[in-house]
Amino acid sequence: MPSLAPLLLLLCVWASVDASWGPGVRYTPDWDSLDSRPLPAWFDEAKFGIFLHWGVFSVPGFRSEWFWWRWKGQHDLACLLFMMKNYPPGFSYPEFAPLFRAEFFDPERWTELFEAAGAKYVVLTTKHHEGFTNWGSPVSWNWNSVDTGPHRDLVGDLGAALRKRNLRYGLYHSLLEWFHPLYLADKKAGFKTQDFVRSKTLPELYDLVQRYKPDLIWSDGEWEAPDSYWNSTDFLAWLYNRSPVKDTVVVNDRWGAGCACKHGGYYNCEDKYTPGKLPEHKWEKCTSVDTHSWGYRRDMRLSELLDLPTIIRDLVQTVSLGGNYLLNVGPTAEGTIPVVFEERLRGVGAWLRVNGDAIYSSRPWHVQSENSTVPIWYTSRDSLVYAIFFQWPAENKLELTTPKTSPATNVTMLGSPKPLKWTPLGVTGLSVLLPPPGPPSPTAPPAWTVRLQGVA
């Protein structure tokens, strides 16, 4: 006899939704109301997070986390040849699941790395488009990490370790599943039916929230259907009104076709989104150390990875424009984070330990950047202004043309309390004499920060 747990869960879900529209409800299930909710302050203060794409796709570790779709959906020649060369005839994608063992997964070790990297929040894939869940989903029988593969609750284990270190926990969740029969049937019906949403997507979202109480829900896989198909506004109204995380949870903008950069909490807009100017709405840039994939690739090359100077430049520019920076690494099927990714993350942490005052809890200044002697990116916090630069100026003289000085102006470099000598350039601007740099070294910092006090 099949288990009644999924049915009972679904009944509880809809009962809780119905109860969400009682007296005293703050948010109704429409975008005008939902978009009016203030973003919880912790997210803007955090600035830097780590993204983890981990699942059955980590086993083949070829092309990207979209391997199954490229192989069976697009019949990509490279994927077809890869399977013919390395696996027996008739091998199916679900047969990768028992090989996803995560035998070396140590959540304490992972979270030590994330803390050392200076991250303030971590987002884990609970389910990607392949549909495999990294927890014991009651509506994903035998296609989850408890029933097969690792035989453990990966979502819960990582969450427990993160909270010991006071790191915020975000859960990535794909609304769609490429090859789920109910989703394909709804799609064939032009999304006029919602069998997949009612029996799979929504029960899993409610289960994740009630079981793990996430600080952030990173929704994805929305683009083929409107938000009305996904019942997104109903879910978000429940999340904001009745859920156990109603006052602290943050969500992104991927809740239906046409929602990105328009509705939701903060905006992702698109992968690796970089605005040309300061946006009016809080946003986040998600990007990956591996420029070719979000998931682990066994054949990745060093030349295809972001180096530390590029990551720091990207982080600084994102924060200067008011965004958060979510940096992705792909763990292996064995549950390890490749050493090259660890090296990048620890490098970010080393830089933030010196320069973090210019990043965490900062705000965009009235000018975000300038280009005088060298390119400068500005941030601010309270009455302080920070000028971050990536190349050392000639003759150790850094010219800043925007700040307006005063008799109370004081200039220092982060990492050294000694005041720096400066002279005004005119009505606005100043020239700062920097200390001589050390000899060229592979361990030299990728960027430096000058702190300005008493400027306008």
Secondary structure as UniProt FT lines:
FT   HELIX           5..18
FT   HELIX           19..21
FT   TURN            23..24
FT   HELIX           31..34
FT   TURN            35..36
FT   HELIX           41..46
FT   STRAND          48..52
FT   HELIX           56..58
FT   TURN            59..60
FT   TURN            65..66
FT   HELIX           67..68
FT   HELIX           69..73
FT   HELIX           77..86
FT   TURN            89..90
FT   HELIX           93..99
FT   TURN            103..104
FT   HELIX           107..116
FT   TURN            117..118
FT   STRAND          121..127
FT   TURN            129..130
FT   TURN            138..139
FT   TURN            141..142
FT   TURN            145..147
FT   TURN            149..150
FT   HELIX           154..164
FT   TURN            165..166
FT   STRAND          168..174
FT   TURN            178..179
FT   HELIX           181..188
FT   TURN            189..191
FT   HELIX           195..196
FT   HELIX           197..201
FT   HELIX           202..212
FT   STRAND          216..220
FT   TURN            223..224
FT   HELIX           227..230
FT   HELIX           232..241
FT   TURN            244..248
FT   STRAND          250..251
FT   TURN            257..258
FT   TURN            260..262
FT   TURN            271..272
FT   STRAND          283..288
FT   TURN            291..292
FT   TURN            298..299
FT   HELIX           302..304
FT   HELIX           308..320
FT   TURN            321..322
FT   STRAND          323..329
FT   TURN            333..334
FT   HELIX           339..355
FT   HELIX           356..358
FT   TURN            359..361
FT   STRAND          369..371
FT   STRAND          375..381
FT   TURN            382..383
FT   STRAND          384..389
FT   HELIX           394..396
FT   STRAND          397..400
FT   TURN            407..408
FT   STRAND          410..413
FT   TURN            414..415
FT   STRAND          422..424
FT   STRAND          430..433
FT   TURN            442..443
FT   STRAND          448..453
//
